Amino acid sequence: MIGKLYGLENINSNSISSIKIEDNPLLDTCHVKSICLFLDDNSEDAKIAGNEYNCGSIVKVKEACNKTTGIKNHLYAPIITIYPNPTSSMVILSISKSIEVIICDILGRELHKQIVNTDNNVVDVSNLPRGILIFKFGNQNRIVVKQ
C-alpha cells in the first residue's frame, strides 16, 4: 500500500456532496467505506483520476470497494417498492432509508423532485400528466403508470 485516504473511513457518506481526488501518484487506496457508499449512488458527482492504479478512476475504486468489502456496492442501495401501480393520485414508497426521488416523463424531462424518508413516504402525482412516469433514485429507476 502506497497511500491511503486516512480519516475518511467513518465519515457519513450522506454528508458528502461531491468528491474530487486527482493527480496524486502516491495515492493507491481510495476504497474506504464512505467513498464506496458515496460512489454507489453519486458517481456523477465524483472525479477520480491521475492517482496510483487502485485509485486511478471511479471504475477502479468501485472494483476495489467490491474486492475489499466482499459486498457488492448495489447491496448498499436502498430497497424500494412503489405502490399502487398504476395510480391516479399518489404513490407510497416503501424504502429503507431517506432518498431523493426525481420523477421524469419518458423524454427524460424532470417533472417533480422530493426527498422521501420512512416517515414521509407519500408522493403526490395528481398534478403530473397521465402516462409513464420514471421514478429515479440515485442509480435505480422504477416505472409507474399514471392513469
Secondary structure, DSSP 8 states (H G I E B T S, - for coil): ---B-TT-TTS-GGG---EEEES-TT--B---HHHHHHHHHHGGGEEEESS-GGGSSHHHHHHHHHHHHSS-GGGGS---EEESSSBSSEEEEE-SS-EEEEEE-TT--EEEEEEE-SSS-EEE-TTS-SEEEEEEETTEEEEEEE-
